[in-house]
Amino acid sequence: MDILSLDLADPKSPKKIFDFAKKTKAVVEVLVNNAGFGTNGKFDRMDLKEELQMVQVNVASLVELTHLFLQGMVERKNGKILNVASIAGFQPGPNMANYYATKAYVLSFSEAVYEDVKKDGVTVTALCPGPTKTEFFERAEITKSKLLDNPMAPIMEAKEVAEIGYDALKKGKSVVIAGALNKILAQSVRITPRFVTRKITKFFNQNG
């Protein structure tokens, strides 16, 4: 097995990954774009360099990797891509403004590309989990957020989320929301006034 470890905050990394696959003559039939991170706090107080790195990791690297590997999949009329979005992508997120925006991009992008290539034997699936037991909250320095203690959207185990994503990937679904309550929350956003959604999300995203 060939392994390559790179930081996707580096704009050169996606091309290096693609070139590595070509060099090792790997035929990539499945691509999983799972890298991502978030931050917490009022946007004007956030470190701009870190926010731009988030856009690079969560969006730009995902877009480039998708584009690079998608062409070969279309040529072979076979391939599957799983992009990890979030239920955050269904609404704006005060106190995590940039993170929510990146996930909205991933969700919209994935659905659109799914439609672009579905007749070419290739599927693109957007996995939208809610709060999940990973290092995400530690990385974002979220320790006391109500996201961590929300009975409406309990934190899911990473294994369970991964299984849901894998099942959707195999079935070629365009979007899958992990967890029954998360599905309800994501759908409720569509009928809730935007100003109400903003206030609710801000409340749950407060750290402390």
C-alpha positions in Angstrom: 0.0 0.0 0.0 1.3 3.4 -1.0 0.8 6.2 1.5 1.2 10.0 1.1 0.8 12.4 4.0 0.3 16.1 3.1 -1.3 19.2 4.5 -4.3 20.3 2.4 -3.8 23.8 3.8 -1.0 24.0 1.3 -2.4 24.9 -2.2 0.2 22.7 -3.8 -1.0 19.5 -2.0 -4.0 18.5 -4.3 -1.8 18.4 -7.4 0.9 16.5 -5.5 -1.7 13.9 -4.5 -2.9 13.6 -8.1 0.7 13.3 -9.4 1.5 10.6 -6.7 -1.5 8.6 -7.9 -0.3 8.8 -11.5 3.3 7.9 -10.5 2.1 4.8 -8.6 -0.3 3.9 -11.4 -3.2 4.0 -9.1 -6.6 3.9 -10.7 -8.8 5.9 -8.3 -12.3 4.6 -8.4 -13.4 6.2 -5.1 -12.4 9.6 -3.8 -13.3 10.7 -0.2 -12.8 14.4 0.6 -13.0 14.3 4.4 -10.4 16.9 5.5 -11.8 20.0 7.2 -11.8 22.1 10.3 -13.7 24.9 12.0 -13.2 27.8 14.3 -15.5 29.4 16.8 -16.0 33.1 17.7 -17.2 36.4 16.2 -15.8 36.7 12.7 -14.2 40.1 13.2 -12.1 38.7 16.0 -10.9 35.6 14.2 -7.4 35.2 12.8 -7.6 35.9 9.1 -4.8 33.6 8.1 -6.5 30.7 9.8 -9.9 31.6 8.2 -8.3 31.6 4.8 -6.6 28.3 5.5 -10.0 26.9 6.4 -11.3 28.0 2.9 -8.3 26.3 1.4 -8.8 23.0 3.2 -12.6 22.8 3.3 -13.3 24.2 -0.2 -10.4 24.9 -2.5 -8.5 21.6 -2.0 -11.8 19.7 -2.2 -12.7 21.4 -5.5 -9.2 20.8 -7.0 -9.1 17.1 -5.9 -12.6 16.5 -7.3 -11.7 18.1 -10.6 -8.4 16.3 -11.0 -9.7 12.8 -10.3 -13.2 13.3 -11.8 -11.9 13.6 -15.3 -10.4 10.1 -15.2 -13.6 8.7 -13.7 -15.7 10.2 -16.5 -13.4 8.8 -19.1 -13.7 5.3 -17.6 -17.4 5.8 -17.1 -17.0 4.6 -13.5 -16.2 6.3 -10.2 -17.6 7.6 -6.9 -16.8 10.7 -4.9 -17.8 11.3 -1.3 -17.6 14.9 -0.1 -18.1 15.5 3.6 -20.3 18.5 4.1 -22.4 19.1 7.2 -25.9 20.0 8.4 -24.2 23.3 9.0 -24.4 23.8 5.2 -28.2 24.3 5.4 -28.1 27.6 7.3 -25.9 30.5 8.2 -23.9 30.0 11.4 -23.1 33.1 13.6 -20.0 32.4 15.8 -18.9 29.9 13.1 -19.6 32.0 10.1 -16.8 30.9 7.8 -17.1 27.2 8.7 -20.9 27.1 7.9 -20.2 29.0 4.7 -17.6 26.5 3.5 -20.0 23.6 4.2 -22.8 25.3 2.3 -20.4 25.5 -0.6 -19.5 21.8 -0.4 -23.2 20.8 -0.3 -24.2 23.0 -3.3 -21.1 22.1 -5.2 -21.5 18.4 -4.7 -25.2 18.4 -5.7 -24.4 20.3 -8.9 -21.5 18.1 -9.9 -23.6 15.0 -9.2 -26.1 16.3 -11.8 -23.2 17.1 -14.2 -21.8 13.6 -14.3 -24.5 11.2 -13.3 -25.1 10.1 -16.9 -21.3 9.4 -17.2 -21.4 6.5 -14.7 -20.0 8.7 -11.9 -21.7 9.7 -8.7 -20.9 12.5 -6.2 -22.3 12.2 -2.7 -22.5 14.9 0.0 -22.5 13.5 3.5 -24.1 15.9 6.0 -23.4 14.9 9.6 -24.3 16.8 12.7 -22.1 17.0 15.7 -19.8 14.0 15.7 -17.3 12.6 18.2 -14.1 13.6 16.6 -11.2 16.0 17.3 -13.3 18.8 15.6 -14.4 20.5 18.7 -11.0 20.4 20.3 -9.4 21.8 17.1 -12.0 24.6 17.1 -11.5 25.2 20.8 -15.1 24.6 21.5 -15.4 23.4 25.1 -18.7 24.7 26.5 -20.9 25.2 23.4 -24.5 24.2 23.6 -23.7 22.1 20.5 -22.1 19.6 22.9 -25.2 19.3 25.0 -28.1 19.6 22.6 -30.8 17.0 23.1 -32.3 17.9 19.7 -29.1 16.8 18.0 -27.1 14.4 20.1 -23.5 13.9 19.2 -23.1 10.8 17.0 -20.3 8.3 17.0 -17.8 8.7 14.1 -18.2 5.0 13.1 -21.9 5.4 12.7 -21.5 8.5 10.5 -18.9 6.8 8.4 -21.1 3.8 7.9 -24.0 6.0 6.8 -21.7 7.8 4.4 -20.3 4.6 3.0 -23.7 3.2 2.4 -24.9 6.3 0.6 -21.7 6.3 -1.5 -22.3 2.7 -2.6 -25.9 3.5 -3.5 -24.9 6.6 -5.5 -27.0 9.0 -3.5 -26.5 12.7 -4.1 -27.1 13.8 -0.4 -27.3 11.9 2.8 -28.0 13.4 6.2 -26.7 11.4 9.1 -29.2 10.8 11.9 -33.0 11.0 12.1 -33.0 14.2 14.2 -30.5 15.9 12.0 -32.7 15.2 9.0 -35.6 16.9 10.8 -33.4 19.9 11.7 -32.1 20.2 8.2 -35.6 20.2 6.7 -37.0 22.6 9.3 -34.6 25.2 8.2 -36.4 25.4 4.8 -39.6 26.6 6.5 -38.1 28.7 9.2 -37.6 32.4 8.7 -33.9 33.2 8.1 -33.7 35.7 10.9 -35.0 33.0 13.3 -32.6 30.4 12.0 -29.7 32.9 12.6 -30.7 33.5 16.2 -31.1 29.8 17.0 -27.8 28.9 15.4 -26.0 31.7 17.2 -27.4 30.5 20.5 -26.1 27.0 20.0 -22.8 28.1 18.7 -21.9 30.2 21.7 -18.8 28.9 23.4 -19.4 29.4 27.1 
